[in-house]
Amino acid sequence: METIWNENELIYQDSDKMIANLGFRHFSPSSLYVIERVWVKDDQSLKIKLIQDFIQRFKAADLQIIPLWPEALEFFNHHPEFNSYLAKPLHKI
């Protein structure tokens, strides 16, 4: 599996075919990121890996994430260990 980072998305490819995608928007110069979409072709466990890789890439003391996509919100509901990265008004979702 190949990992590709573009300006506003994280893509996983296998044999040159996209198998997962996470789209985001960064509000510079802040550390605020909005997860706009999460898509996986078959392996639903890749959703977790996508979001974990996204957090690792942009991890900073002041990282703030707004999970607009329902599956991203579901991730944070099931993985409270990452809730410190939620934008402060969303910290208790």
PyMOL Python script that loads the backbone (N, CA, C, O; Angstrom):
from pymol import cmd

cmd.read_pdbstr("""\
ATOM      1  N   MET A   1       0.847  -1.177   0.000  1.00  0.00           N
ATOM      2  CA  MET A   1       0.000   0.000   0.000  1.00  0.00           C
ATOM      3  C   MET A   1       0.891   1.239   0.000  1.00  0.00           C
ATOM      4  O   MET A   1       1.859   1.329   0.755  1.00  0.00           O
ATOM      5  N   GLU A   2       0.550   2.170  -0.844  1.00  0.00           N
ATOM      6  CA  GLU A   2       1.296   3.418  -0.962  1.00  0.00           C
ATOM      7  C   GLU A   2       0.493   4.542  -0.306  1.00  0.00           C
ATOM      8  O   GLU A   2      -0.727   4.621  -0.455  1.00  0.00           O
ATOM      9  N   THR A   3       1.202   5.412   0.423  1.00  0.00           N
ATOM     10  CA  THR A   3       0.582   6.574   1.060  1.00  0.00           C
ATOM     11  C   THR A   3       0.975   7.824   0.292  1.00  0.00           C
ATOM     12  O   THR A   3       2.157   8.066   0.049  1.00  0.00           O
ATOM     13  N   ILE A   4      -0.017   8.618  -0.089  1.00  0.00           N
ATOM     14  CA  ILE A   4       0.220   9.842  -0.850  1.00  0.00           C
ATOM     15  C   ILE A   4      -0.418  11.007  -0.105  1.00  0.00           C
ATOM     16  O   ILE A   4      -1.601  10.973   0.234  1.00  0.00           O
ATOM     17  N   TRP A   5       0.384  12.036   0.142  1.00  0.00           N
ATOM     18  CA  TRP A   5      -0.115  13.271   0.757  1.00  0.00           C
ATOM     19  C   TRP A   5      -0.178  14.354  -0.302  1.00  0.00           C
ATOM     20  O   TRP A   5       0.820  14.641  -0.962  1.00  0.00           O
ATOM     21  N   ASN A   6      -1.343  14.956  -0.466  1.00  0.00           N
ATOM     22  CA  ASN A   6      -1.507  16.139  -1.303  1.00  0.00           C
ATOM     23  C   ASN A   6      -1.800  17.312  -0.387  1.00  0.00           C
ATOM     24  O   ASN A   6      -1.841  17.156   0.834  1.00  0.00           O
ATOM     25  N   GLU A   7      -2.005  18.477  -0.963  1.00  0.00           N
ATOM     26  CA  GLU A   7      -2.237  19.674  -0.152  1.00  0.00           C
ATOM     27  C   GLU A   7      -3.425  19.523   0.794  1.00  0.00           C
ATOM     28  O   GLU A   7      -3.375  19.989   1.932  1.00  0.00           O
ATOM     29  N   ASN A   8      -4.496  18.872   0.327  1.00  0.00           N
ATOM     30  CA  ASN A   8      -5.703  18.760   1.140  1.00  0.00           C
ATOM     31  C   ASN A   8      -6.260  17.348   1.226  1.00  0.00           C
ATOM     32  O   ASN A   8      -7.455  17.168   1.463  1.00  0.00           O
ATOM     33  N   GLU A   9      -5.406  16.341   1.036  1.00  0.00           N
ATOM     34  CA  GLU A   9      -5.915  14.985   1.175  1.00  0.00           C
ATOM     35  C   GLU A   9      -4.800  13.982   1.429  1.00  0.00           C
ATOM     36  O   GLU A   9      -3.637  14.187   1.081  1.00  0.00           O
ATOM     37  N   LEU A  10      -5.212  12.899   2.046  1.00  0.00           N
ATOM     38  CA  LEU A  10      -4.364  11.741   2.292  1.00  0.00           C
ATOM     39  C   LEU A  10      -4.979  10.599   1.499  1.00  0.00           C
ATOM     40  O   LEU A  10      -6.172  10.324   1.623  1.00  0.00           O
ATOM     41  N   ILE A  11      -4.170   9.936   0.688  1.00  0.00           N
ATOM     42  CA  ILE A  11      -4.661   8.867  -0.178  1.00  0.00           C
ATOM     43  C   ILE A  11      -3.851   7.606   0.087  1.00  0.00           C
ATOM     44  O   ILE A  11      -2.628   7.653   0.223  1.00  0.00           O
ATOM     45  N   TYR A  12      -4.551   6.479   0.158  1.00  0.00           N
ATOM     46  CA  TYR A  12      -3.896   5.175   0.151  1.00  0.00           C
ATOM     47  C   TYR A  12      -4.194   4.546  -1.201  1.00  0.00           C
ATOM     48  O   TYR A  12      -5.335   4.534  -1.662  1.00  0.00           O
ATOM     49  N   GLN A  13      -3.136   4.022  -1.832  1.00  0.00           N
ATOM     50  CA  GLN A  13      -3.288   3.340  -3.110  1.00  0.00           C
ATOM     51  C   GLN A  13      -2.712   1.941  -3.009  1.00  0.00           C
ATOM     52  O   GLN A  13      -1.761   1.686  -2.269  1.00  0.00           O
ATOM     53  N   ASP A  14      -3.313   1.046  -3.771  1.00  0.00           N
ATOM     54  CA  ASP A  14      -2.807  -0.310  -3.894  1.00  0.00           C
ATOM     55  C   ASP A  14      -2.840  -0.647  -5.379  1.00  0.00           C
ATOM     56  O   ASP A  14      -3.897  -0.582  -6.007  1.00  0.00           O
ATOM     57  N   SER A  15      -1.705  -1.001  -5.937  1.00  0.00           N
ATOM     58  CA  SER A  15      -1.593  -1.274  -7.380  1.00  0.00           C
ATOM     59  C   SER A  15      -2.131  -0.111  -8.201  1.00  0.00           C
ATOM     60  O   SER A  15      -2.882  -0.306  -9.157  1.00  0.00           O
ATOM     61  N   ASP A  16      -1.739   1.107  -7.817  1.00  0.00           N
ATOM     62  CA  ASP A  16      -2.124   2.345  -8.509  1.00  0.00           C
ATOM     63  C   ASP A  16      -3.628   2.635  -8.493  1.00  0.00           C
ATOM     64  O   ASP A  16      -4.106   3.453  -9.279  1.00  0.00           O
ATOM     65  N   LYS A  17      -4.369   1.976  -7.611  1.00  0.00           N
ATOM     66  CA  LYS A  17      -5.799   2.257  -7.472  1.00  0.00           C
ATOM     67  C   LYS A  17      -6.057   2.787  -6.071  1.00  0.00           C
ATOM     68  O   LYS A  17      -5.549   2.252  -5.086  1.00  0.00           O
ATOM     69  N   MET A  18      -6.860   3.853  -5.997  1.00  0.00           N
ATOM     70  CA  MET A  18      -7.179   4.427  -4.695  1.00  0.00           C
ATOM     71  C   MET A  18      -8.047   3.448  -3.907  1.00  0.00           C
ATOM     72  O   MET A  18      -9.046   2.934  -4.410  1.00  0.00           O
ATOM     73  N   ILE A  19      -7.636   3.201  -2.649  1.00  0.00           N
ATOM     74  CA  ILE A  19      -8.418   2.325  -1.785  1.00  0.00           C
ATOM     75  C   ILE A  19      -8.943   3.064  -0.558  1.00  0.00           C
ATOM     76  O   ILE A  19      -9.810   2.553   0.151  1.00  0.00           O
ATOM     77  N   ALA A  20      -8.421   4.267  -0.305  1.00  0.00           N
ATOM     78  CA  ALA A  20      -8.898   5.065   0.831  1.00  0.00           C
ATOM     79  C   ALA A  20      -8.486   6.518   0.632  1.00  0.00           C
ATOM     80  O   ALA A  20      -7.485   6.820  -0.018  1.00  0.00           O
ATOM     81  N   ASN A  21      -9.294   7.415   1.216  1.00  0.00           N
ATOM     82  CA  ASN A  21      -9.046   8.845   1.038  1.00  0.00           C
ATOM     83  C   ASN A  21      -9.592   9.610   2.232  1.00  0.00           C
ATOM     84  O   ASN A  21     -10.690   9.333   2.714  1.00  0.00           O
ATOM     85  N   LEU A  22      -8.814  10.574   2.702  1.00  0.00           N
ATOM     86  CA  LEU A  22      -9.256  11.500   3.746  1.00  0.00           C
ATOM     87  C   LEU A  22      -9.010  12.907   3.217  1.00  0.00           C
ATOM     88  O   LEU A  22      -7.874  13.276   2.918  1.00  0.00           O
ATOM     89  N   GLY A  23     -10.074  13.684   3.104  1.00  0.00           N
ATOM     90  CA  GLY A  23      -9.954  15.063   2.632  1.00  0.00           C
ATOM     91  C   GLY A  23     -10.038  16.020   3.802  1.00  0.00           C
ATOM     92  O   GLY A  23     -10.843  15.831   4.714  1.00  0.00           O
ATOM     93  N   PHE A  24      -9.205  17.050   3.773  1.00  0.00           N
ATOM     94  CA  PHE A  24      -9.174  17.996   4.886  1.00  0.00           C
ATOM     95  C   PHE A  24      -8.886  19.396   4.380  1.00  0.00           C
ATOM     96  O   PHE A  24      -8.430  19.587   3.252  1.00  0.00           O
ATOM     97  N   ARG A  25      -9.158  20.360   5.224  1.00  0.00           N
ATOM     98  CA  ARG A  25      -8.829  21.757   4.938  1.00  0.00           C
ATOM     99  C   ARG A  25      -8.070  22.308   6.137  1.00  0.00           C
ATOM    100  O   ARG A  25      -8.453  22.084   7.285  1.00  0.00           O
ATOM    101  N   HIS A  26      -6.998  23.026   5.858  1.00  0.00           N
ATOM    102  CA  HIS A  26      -6.177  23.646   6.901  1.00  0.00           C
ATOM    103  C   HIS A  26      -6.445  25.138   6.892  1.00  0.00           C
ATOM    104  O   HIS A  26      -6.409  25.779   5.842  1.00  0.00           O
ATOM    105  N   PHE A  27      -6.711  25.684   8.059  1.00  0.00           N
ATOM    106  CA  PHE A  27      -6.938  27.123   8.188  1.00  0.00           C
ATOM    107  C   PHE A  27      -5.672  27.756   8.747  1.00  0.00           C
ATOM    108  O   PHE A  27      -5.509  27.915   9.957  1.00  0.00           O
ATOM    109  N   SER A  28      -4.783  28.111   7.828  1.00  0.00           N
ATOM    110  CA  SER A  28      -3.478  28.670   8.165  1.00  0.00           C
ATOM    111  C   SER A  28      -3.640  30.125   8.588  1.00  0.00           C
ATOM    112  O   SER A  28      -4.540  30.794   8.079  1.00  0.00           O
ATOM    113  N   PRO A  29      -2.843  30.632   9.463  1.00  0.00           N
ATOM    114  CA  PRO A  29      -1.644  30.077  10.077  1.00  0.00           C
ATOM    115  C   PRO A  29      -1.933  29.278  11.343  1.00  0.00           C
ATOM    116  O   PRO A  29      -1.000  28.866  12.032  1.00  0.00           O
ATOM    117  N   SER A  30      -3.197  29.052  11.660  1.00  0.00           N
ATOM    118  CA  SER A  30      -3.529  28.315  12.881  1.00  0.00           C
ATOM    119  C   SER A  30      -3.235  26.826  12.694  1.00  0.00           C
ATOM    120  O   SER A  30      -2.797  26.393  11.628  1.00  0.00           O
ATOM    121  N   SER A  31      -3.481  26.069  13.735  1.00  0.00           N
ATOM    122  CA  SER A  31      -3.345  24.615  13.671  1.00  0.00           C
ATOM    123  C   SER A  31      -4.719  23.963  13.591  1.00  0.00           C
ATOM    124  O   SER A  31      -4.910  22.840  14.057  1.00  0.00           O
ATOM    125  N   LEU A  32      -5.675  24.675  12.997  1.00  0.00           N
ATOM    126  CA  LEU A  32      -7.037  24.165  12.856  1.00  0.00           C
ATOM    127  C   LEU A  32      -7.179  23.431  11.526  1.00  0.00           C
ATOM    128  O   LEU A  32      -6.865  23.971  10.465  1.00  0.00           O
ATOM    129  N   TYR A  33      -7.655  22.194  11.605  1.00  0.00           N
ATOM    130  CA  TYR A  33      -7.905  21.368  10.430  1.00  0.00           C
ATOM    131  C   TYR A  33      -9.340  20.867  10.487  1.00  0.00           C
ATOM    132  O   TYR A  33      -9.840  20.515  11.555  1.00  0.00           O
ATOM    133  N   VAL A  34      -9.997  20.837   9.337  1.00  0.00           N
ATOM    134  CA  VAL A  34     -11.345  20.289   9.232  1.00  0.00           C
ATOM    135  C   VAL A  34     -11.260  19.024   8.389  1.00  0.00           C
ATOM    136  O   VAL A  34     -10.783  19.060   7.254  1.00  0.00           O
ATOM    137  N   ILE A  35     -11.723  17.901   8.944  1.00  0.00           N
ATOM    138  CA  ILE A  35     -11.801  16.664   8.170  1.00  0.00           C
ATOM    139  C   ILE A  35     -13.127  16.714   7.416  1.00  0.00           C
ATOM    140  O   ILE A  35     -14.200  16.645   8.014  1.00  0.00           O
ATOM    141  N   GLU A  36     -13.031  16.836   6.092  1.00  0.00           N
ATOM    142  CA  GLU A  36     -14.219  17.028   5.260  1.00  0.00           C
ATOM    143  C   GLU A  36     -14.813  15.724   4.736  1.00  0.00           C
ATOM    144  O   GLU A  36     -16.017  15.639   4.495  1.00  0.00           O
ATOM    145  N   ARG A  37     -13.977  14.721   4.561  1.00  0.00           N
ATOM    146  CA  ARG A  37     -14.491  13.448   4.047  1.00  0.00           C
ATOM    147  C   ARG A  37     -13.534  12.314   4.396  1.00  0.00           C
ATOM    148  O   ARG A  37     -12.329  12.510   4.555  1.00  0.00           O
ATOM    149  N   VAL A  38     -14.107  11.136   4.509  1.00  0.00           N
ATOM    150  CA  VAL A  38     -13.348   9.904   4.699  1.00  0.00           C
ATOM    151  C   VAL A  38     -14.018   8.860   3.813  1.00  0.00           C
ATOM    152  O   VAL A  38     -15.232   8.664   3.882  1.00  0.00           O
ATOM    153  N   TRP A  39     -13.225   8.195   2.984  1.00  0.00           N
ATOM    154  CA  TRP A  39     -13.769   7.177   2.093  1.00  0.00           C
ATOM    155  C   TRP A  39     -12.809   5.998   2.070  1.00  0.00           C
ATOM    156  O   TRP A  39     -11.593   6.178   2.005  1.00  0.00           O
ATOM    157  N   VAL A  40     -13.363   4.788   2.122  1.00  0.00           N
ATOM    158  CA  VAL A  40     -12.564   3.581   1.925  1.00  0.00           C
ATOM    159  C   VAL A  40     -13.314   2.667   0.967  1.00  0.00           C
ATOM    160  O   VAL A  40     -14.542   2.594   0.989  1.00  0.00           O
ATOM    161  N   LYS A  41     -12.555   1.973   0.129  1.00  0.00           N
ATOM    162  CA  LYS A  41     -13.178   1.109  -0.874  1.00  0.00           C
ATOM    163  C   LYS A  41     -13.790  -0.128  -0.231  1.00  0.00           C
ATOM    164  O   LYS A  41     -14.981  -0.389  -0.401  1.00  0.00           O
ATOM    165  N   ASP A  42     -12.996  -0.887   0.501  1.00  0.00           N
ATOM    166  CA  ASP A  42     -13.488  -2.141   1.066  1.00  0.00           C
ATOM    167  C   ASP A  42     -13.165  -2.288   2.547  1.00  0.00           C
ATOM    168  O   ASP A  42     -14.057  -2.504   3.367  1.00  0.00           O
ATOM    169  N   ASP A  43     -11.908  -2.173   2.878  1.00  0.00           N
ATOM    170  CA  ASP A  43     -11.431  -2.465   4.232  1.00  0.00           C
ATOM    171  C   ASP A  43     -11.775  -1.321   5.183  1.00  0.00           C
ATOM    172  O   ASP A  43     -11.077  -0.307   5.220  1.00  0.00           O
ATOM    173  N   GLN A  44     -12.846  -1.486   5.948  1.00  0.00           N
ATOM    174  CA  GLN A  44     -13.322  -0.426   6.832  1.00  0.00           C
ATOM    175  C   GLN A  44     -12.313  -0.077   7.929  1.00  0.00           C
ATOM    176  O   GLN A  44     -12.363   1.023   8.480  1.00  0.00           O
ATOM    177  N   SER A  45     -11.408  -0.987   8.249  1.00  0.00           N
ATOM    178  CA  SER A  45     -10.396  -0.686   9.270  1.00  0.00           C
ATOM    179  C   SER A  45      -9.439   0.408   8.795  1.00  0.00           C
ATOM    180  O   SER A  45      -8.743   1.017   9.608  1.00  0.00           O
ATOM    181  N   LEU A  46      -9.399   0.659   7.497  1.00  0.00           N
ATOM    182  CA  LEU A  46      -8.543   1.729   6.981  1.00  0.00           C
ATOM    183  C   LEU A  46      -9.019   3.106   7.428  1.00  0.00           C
ATOM    184  O   LEU A  46      -8.229   4.051   7.447  1.00  0.00           O
ATOM    185  N   LYS A  47     -10.299   3.239   7.790  1.00  0.00           N
ATOM    186  CA  LYS A  47     -10.792   4.526   8.298  1.00  0.00           C
ATOM    187  C   LYS A  47     -10.011   4.936   9.538  1.00  0.00           C
ATOM    188  O   LYS A  47      -9.596   6.087   9.673  1.00  0.00           O
ATOM    189  N   ILE A  48      -9.817   3.990  10.433  1.00  0.00           N
ATOM    190  CA  ILE A  48      -9.077   4.266  11.670  1.00  0.00           C
ATOM    191  C   ILE A  48      -7.648   4.644  11.335  1.00  0.00           C
ATOM    192  O   ILE A  48      -7.114   5.613  11.875  1.00  0.00           O
ATOM    193  N   LYS A  49      -7.020   3.877  10.439  1.00  0.00           N
ATOM    194  CA  LYS A  49      -5.632   4.157  10.063  1.00  0.00           C
ATOM    195  C   LYS A  49      -5.506   5.531   9.405  1.00  0.00           C
ATOM    196  O   LYS A  49      -4.554   6.260   9.685  1.00  0.00           O
ATOM    197  N   LEU A  50      -6.449   5.895   8.537  1.00  0.00           N
ATOM    198  CA  LEU A  50      -6.423   7.211   7.889  1.00  0.00           C
ATOM    199  C   LEU A  50      -6.385   8.330   8.926  1.00  0.00           C
ATOM    200  O   LEU A  50      -5.544   9.227   8.856  1.00  0.00           O
ATOM    201  N   ILE A  51      -7.297   8.268   9.879  1.00  0.00           N
ATOM    202  CA  ILE A  51      -7.390   9.348  10.866  1.00  0.00           C
ATOM    203  C   ILE A  51      -6.179   9.341  11.785  1.00  0.00           C
ATOM    204  O   ILE A  51      -5.678  10.406  12.146  1.00  0.00           O
ATOM    205  N   GLN A  52      -5.700   8.166  12.169  1.00  0.00           N
ATOM    206  CA  GLN A  52      -4.496   8.097  13.005  1.00  0.00           C
ATOM    207  C   GLN A  52      -3.285   8.654  12.259  1.00  0.00           C
ATOM    208  O   GLN A  52      -2.488   9.388  12.844  1.00  0.00           O
ATOM    209  N   ASP A  53      -3.136   8.319  10.986  1.00  0.00           N
ATOM    210  CA  ASP A  53      -2.018   8.852  10.193  1.00  0.00           C
ATOM    211  C   ASP A  53      -2.129  10.366  10.037  1.00  0.00           C
ATOM    212  O   ASP A  53      -1.125  11.077  10.089  1.00  0.00           O
ATOM    213  N   PHE A  54      -3.349  10.852   9.847  1.00  0.00           N
ATOM    214  CA  PHE A  54      -3.579  12.291   9.745  1.00  0.00           C
ATOM    215  C   PHE A  54      -3.137  12.990  11.028  1.00  0.00           C
ATOM    216  O   PHE A  54      -2.434  13.999  10.974  1.00  0.00           O
ATOM    217  N   ILE A  55      -3.543  12.462  12.172  1.00  0.00           N
ATOM    218  CA  ILE A  55      -3.165  13.060  13.462  1.00  0.00           C
ATOM    219  C   ILE A  55      -1.651  13.031  13.635  1.00  0.00           C
ATOM    220  O   ILE A  55      -1.060  14.023  14.061  1.00  0.00           O
ATOM    221  N   GLN A  56      -1.022  11.912  13.313  1.00  0.00           N
ATOM    222  CA  GLN A  56       0.442  11.806  13.450  1.00  0.00           C
ATOM    223  C   GLN A  56       1.161  12.839  12.591  1.00  0.00           C
ATOM    224  O   GLN A  56       2.150  13.433  13.021  1.00  0.00           O
ATOM    225  N   ARG A  57       0.666  13.049  11.388  1.00  0.00           N
ATOM    226  CA  ARG A  57       1.317  13.973  10.450  1.00  0.00           C
ATOM    227  C   ARG A  57       1.281  15.418  10.957  1.00  0.00           C
ATOM    228  O   ARG A  57       2.257  16.156  10.824  1.00  0.00           O
ATOM    229  N   PHE A  58       0.152  15.808  11.533  1.00  0.00           N
ATOM    230  CA  PHE A  58      -0.028  17.206  11.914  1.00  0.00           C
ATOM    231  C   PHE A  58      -0.010  17.414  13.422  1.00  0.00           C
ATOM    232  O   PHE A  58      -0.350  18.488  13.917  1.00  0.00           O
ATOM    233  N   LYS A  59       0.384  16.389  14.132  1.00  0.00           N
ATOM    234  CA  LYS A  59       0.383  16.454  15.591  1.00  0.00           C
ATOM    235  C   LYS A  59       1.236  17.621  16.072  1.00  0.00           C
ATOM    236  O   LYS A  59       2.393  17.780  15.683  1.00  0.00           O
ATOM    237  N   ALA A  60       0.635  18.417  16.916  1.00  0.00           N
ATOM    238  CA  ALA A  60       1.313  19.552  17.543  1.00  0.00           C
ATOM    239  C   ALA A  60       0.578  19.838  18.836  1.00  0.00           C
ATOM    240  O   ALA A  60      -0.559  19.406  19.027  1.00  0.00           O
ATOM    241  N   ALA A  61       1.219  20.551  19.703  1.00  0.00           N
ATOM    242  CA  ALA A  61       0.606  20.849  20.998  1.00  0.00           C
ATOM    243  C   ALA A  61      -0.733  21.556  20.837  1.00  0.00           C
ATOM    244  O   ALA A  61      -1.633  21.390  21.660  1.00  0.00           O
ATOM    245  N   ASP A  62      -0.860  22.350  19.770  1.00  0.00           N
ATOM    246  CA  ASP A  62      -2.092  23.118  19.599  1.00  0.00           C
ATOM    247  C   ASP A  62      -2.950  22.635  18.422  1.00  0.00           C
ATOM    248  O   ASP A  62      -3.802  23.380  17.937  1.00  0.00           O
ATOM    249  N   LEU A  63      -2.732  21.387  17.955  1.00  0.00           N
ATOM    250  CA  LEU A  63      -3.544  20.841  16.873  1.00  0.00           C
ATOM    251  C   LEU A  63      -5.011  20.830  17.282  1.00  0.00           C
ATOM    252  O   LEU A  63      -5.359  20.374  18.372  1.00  0.00           O
ATOM    253  N   GLN A  64      -5.867  21.335  16.400  1.00  0.00           N
ATOM    254  CA  GLN A  64      -7.306  21.321  16.625  1.00  0.00           C
ATOM    255  C   GLN A  64      -7.987  20.773  15.377  1.00  0.00           C
ATOM    256  O   GLN A  64      -7.727  21.226  14.262  1.00  0.00           O
ATOM    257  N   ILE A  65      -8.858  19.798  15.580  1.00  0.00           N
ATOM    258  CA  ILE A  65      -9.540  19.138  14.471  1.00  0.00           C
ATOM    259  C   ILE A  65     -11.045  19.325  14.622  1.00  0.00           C
ATOM    260  O   ILE A  65     -11.598  19.184  15.713  1.00  0.00           O
ATOM    261  N   ILE A  66     -11.693  19.644  13.511  1.00  0.00           N
ATOM    262  CA  ILE A  66     -13.155  19.640  13.451  1.00  0.00           C
ATOM    263  C   ILE A  66     -13.539  18.502  12.503  1.00  0.00           C
ATOM    264  O   ILE A  66     -13.279  18.594  11.303  1.00  0.00           O
ATOM    265  N   PRO A  67     -14.150  17.437  13.016  1.00  0.00           N
ATOM    266  CA  PRO A  67     -14.521  16.302  12.171  1.00  0.00           C
ATOM    267  C   PRO A  67     -15.916  16.495  11.562  1.00  0.00           C
ATOM    268  O   PRO A  67     -16.910  16.102  12.172  1.00  0.00           O
ATOM    269  N   LEU A  68     -15.999  17.090  10.376  1.00  0.00           N
ATOM    270  CA  LEU A  68     -17.297  17.313   9.730  1.00  0.00           C
ATOM    271  C   LEU A  68     -17.928  16.022   9.231  1.00  0.00           C
ATOM    272  O   LEU A  68     -19.144  15.845   9.310  1.00  0.00           O
ATOM    273  N   TRP A  69     -17.103  15.132   8.722  1.00  0.00           N
ATOM    274  CA  TRP A  69     -17.605  13.892   8.149  1.00  0.00           C
ATOM    275  C   TRP A  69     -18.083  12.975   9.268  1.00  0.00           C
ATOM    276  O   TRP A  69     -17.359  12.787  10.246  1.00  0.00           O
ATOM    277  N   PRO A  70     -19.284  12.396   9.158  1.00  0.00           N
ATOM    278  CA  PRO A  70     -19.826  11.556  10.238  1.00  0.00           C
ATOM    279  C   PRO A  70     -18.897  10.426  10.677  1.00  0.00           C
ATOM    280  O   PRO A  70     -18.832  10.110  11.865  1.00  0.00           O
ATOM    281  N   GLU A  71     -18.180   9.815   9.738  1.00  0.00           N
ATOM    282  CA  GLU A  71     -17.289   8.718  10.106  1.00  0.00           C
ATOM    283  C   GLU A  71     -16.083   9.214  10.896  1.00  0.00           C
ATOM    284  O   GLU A  71     -15.551   8.490  11.737  1.00  0.00           O
ATOM    285  N   ALA A  72     -15.654  10.435  10.630  1.00  0.00           N
ATOM    286  CA  ALA A  72     -14.563  11.009  11.423  1.00  0.00           C
ATOM    287  C   ALA A  72     -15.058  11.309  12.829  1.00  0.00           C
ATOM    288  O   ALA A  72     -14.345  11.071  13.804  1.00  0.00           O
ATOM    289  N   LEU A  73     -16.267  11.827  12.938  1.00  0.00           N
ATOM    290  CA  LEU A  73     -16.861  12.086  14.250  1.00  0.00           C
ATOM    291  C   LEU A  73     -17.021  10.785  15.026  1.00  0.00           C
ATOM    292  O   LEU A  73     -16.765  10.739  16.229  1.00  0.00           O
ATOM    293  N   GLU A  74     -17.441   9.738  14.342  1.00  0.00           N
ATOM    294  CA  GLU A  74     -17.585   8.419  14.965  1.00  0.00           C
ATOM    295  C   GLU A  74     -16.238   7.924  15.503  1.00  0.00           C
ATOM    296  O   GLU A  74     -16.176   7.340  16.585  1.00  0.00           O
ATOM    297  N   PHE A  75     -15.170   8.158  14.751  1.00  0.00           N
ATOM    298  CA  PHE A  75     -13.835   7.764  15.209  1.00  0.00           C
ATOM    299  C   PHE A  75     -13.534   8.383  16.571  1.00  0.00           C
ATOM    300  O   PHE A  75     -13.100   7.689  17.490  1.00  0.00           O
ATOM    301  N   PHE A  76     -13.765   9.686  16.700  1.00  0.00           N
ATOM    302  CA  PHE A  76     -13.465  10.366  17.962  1.00  0.00           C
ATOM    303  C   PHE A  76     -14.391   9.896  19.082  1.00  0.00           C
ATOM    304  O   PHE A  76     -13.985   9.871  20.244  1.00  0.00           O
ATOM    305  N   ASN A  77     -15.618   9.525  18.752  1.00  0.00           N
ATOM    306  CA  ASN A  77     -16.523   8.986  19.770  1.00  0.00           C
ATOM    307  C   ASN A  77     -16.036   7.644  20.295  1.00  0.00           C
ATOM    308  O   ASN A  77     -16.238   7.325  21.467  1.00  0.00           O
ATOM    309  N   HIS A  78     -15.395   6.855  19.438  1.00  0.00           N
ATOM    310  CA  HIS A  78     -14.913   5.530  19.830  1.00  0.00           C
ATOM    311  C   HIS A  78     -13.462   5.519  20.306  1.00  0.00           C
ATOM    312  O   HIS A  78     -12.999   4.518  20.851  1.00  0.00           O
ATOM    313  N   HIS A  79     -12.753   6.606  20.109  1.00  0.00           N
ATOM    314  CA  HIS A  79     -11.338   6.685  20.500  1.00  0.00           C
ATOM    315  C   HIS A  79     -11.093   7.962  21.302  1.00  0.00           C
ATOM    316  O   HIS A  79     -10.470   8.899  20.805  1.00  0.00           O
ATOM    317  N   PRO A  80     -11.583   7.998  22.539  1.00  0.00           N
ATOM    318  CA  PRO A  80     -11.460   9.215  23.353  1.00  0.00           C
ATOM    319  C   PRO A  80     -10.015   9.616  23.638  1.00  0.00           C
ATOM    320  O   PRO A  80      -9.760  10.751  24.040  1.00  0.00           O
ATOM    321  N   GLU A  81      -9.079   8.714  23.439  1.00  0.00           N
ATOM    322  CA  GLU A  81      -7.671   9.055  23.662  1.00  0.00           C
ATOM    323  C   GLU A  81      -7.185  10.137  22.691  1.00  0.00           C
ATOM    324  O   GLU A  81      -6.147  10.757  22.922  1.00  0.00           O
ATOM    325  N   PHE A  82      -7.932  10.361  21.612  1.00  0.00           N
ATOM    326  CA  PHE A  82      -7.570  11.396  20.641  1.00  0.00           C
ATOM    327  C   PHE A  82      -8.388  12.676  20.806  1.00  0.00           C
ATOM    328  O   PHE A  82      -8.191  13.631  20.055  1.00  0.00           O
ATOM    329  N   ASN A  83      -9.292  12.710  21.766  1.00  0.00           N
ATOM    330  CA  ASN A  83     -10.184  13.865  21.925  1.00  0.00           C
ATOM    331  C   ASN A  83      -9.450  15.159  22.247  1.00  0.00           C
ATOM    332  O   ASN A  83      -9.997  16.241  22.032  1.00  0.00           O
ATOM    333  N   SER A  84      -8.243  15.077  22.751  1.00  0.00           N
ATOM    334  CA  SER A  84      -7.494  16.306  23.038  1.00  0.00           C
ATOM    335  C   SER A  84      -7.166  17.076  21.754  1.00  0.00           C
ATOM    336  O   SER A  84      -6.812  18.253  21.813  1.00  0.00           O
ATOM    337  N   TYR A  85      -7.282  16.417  20.596  1.00  0.00           N
ATOM    338  CA  TYR A  85      -7.017  17.078  19.318  1.00  0.00           C
ATOM    339  C   TYR A  85      -8.259  17.740  18.723  1.00  0.00           C
ATOM    340  O   TYR A  85      -8.165  18.439  17.714  1.00  0.00           O
ATOM    341  N   LEU A  86      -9.417  17.526  19.341  1.00  0.00           N
ATOM    342  CA  LEU A  86     -10.632  18.166  18.846  1.00  0.00           C
ATOM    343  C   LEU A  86     -10.591  19.654  19.134  1.00  0.00           C
ATOM    344  O   LEU A  86     -10.057  20.083  20.156  1.00  0.00           O
ATOM    345  N   ALA A  87     -11.159  20.440  18.229  1.00  0.00           N
ATOM    346  CA  ALA A  87     -11.271  21.879  18.474  1.00  0.00           C
ATOM    347  C   ALA A  87     -12.017  22.073  19.789  1.00  0.00           C
ATOM    348  O   ALA A  87     -12.960  21.339  20.083  1.00  0.00           O
ATOM    349  N   LYS A  88     -11.610  23.029  20.558  1.00  0.00           N
ATOM    350  CA  LYS A  88     -12.092  23.173  21.932  1.00  0.00           C
ATOM    351  C   LYS A  88     -13.610  23.147  22.100  1.00  0.00           C
ATOM    352  O   LYS A  88     -14.084  22.493  23.029  1.00  0.00           O
ATOM    353  N   PRO A  89     -14.409  23.822  21.253  1.00  0.00           N
ATOM    354  CA  PRO A  89     -15.860  23.719  21.455  1.00  0.00           C
ATOM    355  C   PRO A  89     -16.386  22.299  21.254  1.00  0.00           C
ATOM    356  O   PRO A  89     -17.461  21.962  21.750  1.00  0.00           O
ATOM    357  N   LEU A  90     -15.630  21.456  20.523  1.00  0.00           N
ATOM    358  CA  LEU A  90     -16.055  20.087  20.248  1.00  0.00           C
ATOM    359  C   LEU A  90     -15.439  19.086  21.205  1.00  0.00           C
ATOM    360  O   LEU A  90     -15.697  17.887  21.100  1.00  0.00           O
ATOM    361  N   HIS A  91     -14.645  19.552  22.119  1.00  0.00           N
ATOM    362  CA  HIS A  91     -13.878  18.667  22.992  1.00  0.00           C
ATOM    363  C   HIS A  91     -14.755  17.636  23.692  1.00  0.00           C
ATOM    364  O   HIS A  91     -14.284  16.544  24.009  1.00  0.00           O
ATOM    365  N   LYS A  92     -16.017  17.961  23.936  1.00  0.00           N
ATOM    366  CA  LYS A  92     -16.922  17.018  24.604  1.00  0.00           C
ATOM    367  C   LYS A  92     -18.081  16.677  23.686  1.00  0.00           C
ATOM    368  O   LYS A  92     -19.206  17.129  23.902  1.00  0.00           O
ATOM    369  N   ILE A  93     -17.808  15.880  22.660  1.00  0.00           N
ATOM    370  CA  ILE A  93     -18.864  15.500  21.724  1.00  0.00           C
ATOM    371  C   ILE A  93     -19.462  14.168  22.105  1.00  0.00           C
ATOM    372  O   ILE A  93     -20.370  13.683  21.430  1.00  0.00           O
TER     373      ILE A  93
END
""", "prot")
cmd.dss("prot")
cmd.show_as("cartoon", "prot")
cmd.util.cbc("prot")
cmd.orient("prot")
